[in-house]
Amino acid sequence: MSDDHTHVQQFFGSRAADWDRRFPDDGPAYAAAVAGLGLREGDRVLDAGCGTGRALPPLRAAVGPSGLVVGADLTLAMLQAAVRAGRDGDGRLVLADVAALPLRSRSLDAVFAAGLIAHLPDPEADLRELARVVRPGGVLALFHPIGRAALAARQGRRLTPDDLRAEHNLRPLLAGSGWEVTAYIDEDARFLVRATRAS
């Protein structure tokens, strides 16, 4: 396992038990971001880097009982927290790396990824893997419940031009990975990028 993976697992593993208590007010932001995906009854969606599964209930509501919801995460402790919260009833939980998903090519309609982009060791290759599992015309949402400036302030750092989530960096990265950006929103209360899978 790479050092990047070990770092991510250690970081999130040590925080999994109280993750939801640390961010108790994020639910409405998750629900709004999921609503913006335009999912329909019966759609198939992946929550990539699902953590404690906070997006799984609104994803299940969006696709209904006939849809498929999969939550994939690299950190077992996060998936265990999702089970303790009862969110495994809203989706199938899978211990997996988004760099090598155990899913067929073009098998999904959408990918939801909350807070994931900053933790990818090889963003271009990993976004290409997300594109692999989504049908042409399918949708990707990169989401964070607060914007870049608010997140930087929370973490005690300054925004710099090389910030991966900055529009001038993210648009070409997504384009090179098989995605076309259709919306870029960066406000104090949310960060949301929607992209469509190129054919």
C-alpha positions in Angstrom: 0.0 0.0 0.0 1.3 3.5 -0.9 2.3 6.0 1.7 -0.6 8.2 0.5 -3.1 5.5 1.2 -1.6 4.8 4.6 -1.8 8.5 5.5 -5.4 8.8 4.4 -6.4 5.7 6.4 -4.6 6.9 9.5 -6.1 10.4 9.2 -9.7 9.3 8.7 -9.4 6.1 10.8 -8.5 8.1 13.9 -11.4 10.5 13.4 -14.1 8.1 12.2 -15.8 7.5 15.5 -16.7 11.2 16.1 -16.8 12.4 12.5 -20.5 13.1 12.3 -20.5 14.8 15.7 -17.8 17.2 14.5 -19.9 18.3 11.5 -23.6 17.9 12.7 -25.0 20.6 10.4 -23.9 19.3 7.0 -27.0 17.3 6.2 -28.9 19.9 4.3 -25.9 20.8 2.2 -25.5 17.1 1.3 -29.1 16.8 0.4 -29.0 20.0 -1.8 -25.9 18.7 -3.6 -27.5 15.3 -4.3 -30.6 17.1 -5.6 -28.5 19.0 -8.1 -27.3 15.7 -9.7 -30.7 15.2 -11.3 -30.9 11.5 -10.4 -34.0 9.5 -11.4 -35.7 6.5 -10.1 -33.7 3.4 -10.9 -30.4 5.2 -11.5 -27.1 3.7 -10.3 -24.8 5.9 -8.3 -21.5 5.7 -6.5 -20.6 7.7 -3.4 -16.8 7.8 -3.9 -14.9 8.2 -0.6 -18.3 7.9 1.2 -16.8 8.2 4.7 -19.5 7.7 7.3 -22.2 7.6 4.5 -23.8 11.0 5.0 -24.8 11.2 1.4 -26.3 7.7 1.2 -29.8 8.6 2.6 -30.4 11.4 0.0 -28.8 9.3 -2.8 -31.2 6.4 -1.9 -34.2 8.8 -1.8 -33.2 10.1 -5.2 -32.9 6.8 -7.0 -35.6 5.0 -5.1 -35.9 1.3 -4.2 -35.2 0.2 -7.7 -31.9 2.2 -7.9 -28.4 1.1 -6.9 -26.4 3.1 -4.3 -22.8 2.0 -3.6 -20.6 3.7 -1.0 -16.9 3.1 -1.4 -14.2 4.1 1.0 -10.6 3.3 1.6 -10.9 3.4 5.4 -12.6 0.5 7.2 -13.3 2.6 10.3 -15.3 5.1 8.3 -17.4 2.3 6.8 -17.9 0.8 10.3 -19.2 4.3 11.4 -21.6 4.3 8.5 -22.9 0.9 9.7 -23.3 2.1 13.3 -25.3 5.1 11.9 -27.6 2.7 10.1 -26.6 4.1 6.6 -25.8 0.6 5.3 -29.5 0.3 4.8 -29.3 3.0 2.1 -26.5 1.6 0.1 -24.0 -1.2 -0.4 -20.8 -0.4 1.4 -17.5 -1.4 -0.2 -14.0 -1.2 1.1 -12.2 0.0 -2.0 -9.7 2.5 -3.5 -11.2 4.9 -6.0 -8.1 4.3 -8.1 -9.2 0.7 -8.8 -12.9 0.3 -8.3 -14.4 -3.2 -8.3 -17.1 -2.0 -10.8 -17.8 -2.7 -14.5 -17.0 0.0 -17.0 -20.0 2.3 -17.8 -22.1 0.6 -15.2 -23.2 3.8 -13.3 -25.2 6.9 -14.0 -23.5 9.2 -11.5 -20.7 9.6 -9.0 -21.0 11.8 -5.9 -17.6 12.7 -4.2 -17.7 14.7 -1.0 -14.3 16.0 0.1 -12.5 13.5 -2.0 -10.5 15.5 -4.5 -7.9 16.8 -2.0 -7.1 13.2 -0.8 -6.4 11.7 -4.2 -2.7 10.8 -4.7 -3.0 10.9 -8.5 -6.0 13.1 -9.2 -5.9 12.8 -13.0 -5.7 9.0 -13.0 -8.3 8.7 -10.2 -10.8 10.9 -11.9 -10.2 8.9 -15.1 -11.1 5.7 -13.1 -14.3 7.4 -12.0 -15.0 8.2 -15.6 -14.4 4.6 -16.5 -17.3 3.4 -14.4 -19.8 6.0 -15.6 -21.8 5.8 -18.8 -21.3 8.6 -21.4 -23.5 11.5 -20.4 -23.4 10.4 -16.8 -22.7 12.9 -14.0 -19.9 13.6 -11.5 -20.4 15.9 -8.5 -17.3 17.1 -6.5 -18.7 18.5 -3.3 -17.7 20.0 0.0 -20.2 21.5 2.5 -18.1 24.7 2.7 -16.3 26.7 0.1 -12.5 26.8 -0.5 -11.9 30.0 1.5 -14.0 28.8 4.5 -12.2 25.4 4.4 -8.8 27.1 4.3 -9.7 29.3 7.2 -10.9 26.3 9.2 -7.6 24.5 8.5 -5.5 27.6 9.4 -4.0 28.0 5.9 -4.2 30.4 3.1 -5.5 29.8 -0.4 -2.8 29.6 -3.0 -2.9 29.6 -6.8 -1.9 25.9 -6.9 -5.1 24.9 -4.9 -6.4 21.8 -6.8 -10.0 22.9 -6.3 -9.4 26.3 -7.9 -11.4 26.6 -11.1 -8.3 27.3 -13.3 -6.7 24.0 -12.0 -9.8 21.8 -11.8 -11.3 22.4 -15.3 -8.3 21.2 -17.3 -7.7 18.3 -14.8 -11.3 17.1 -15.3 -11.2 17.6 -19.1 -8.0 15.5 -19.2 -9.8 12.8 -17.3 -12.8 12.4 -19.5 -15.2 15.0 -17.8 -16.7 18.2 -19.1 -17.4 20.8 -16.3 -21.0 22.0 -16.5 -21.1 24.0 -13.2 -18.5 25.4 -10.8 -19.7 27.0 -7.6 -17.4 28.2 -4.8 -19.2 30.0 -2.0 -18.6 30.2 1.7 -21.5 27.8 2.3 -20.6 25.2 -0.4 -18.2 24.0 -3.0 -19.8 22.1 -5.9 -18.5 21.1 -9.3 -20.7 19.2 -11.7 -19.3 17.5 -14.7 -20.6 15.3 -17.5 -18.9 12.1 -18.7 -17.6 12.7 -22.2 -18.6 10.1 -24.8 
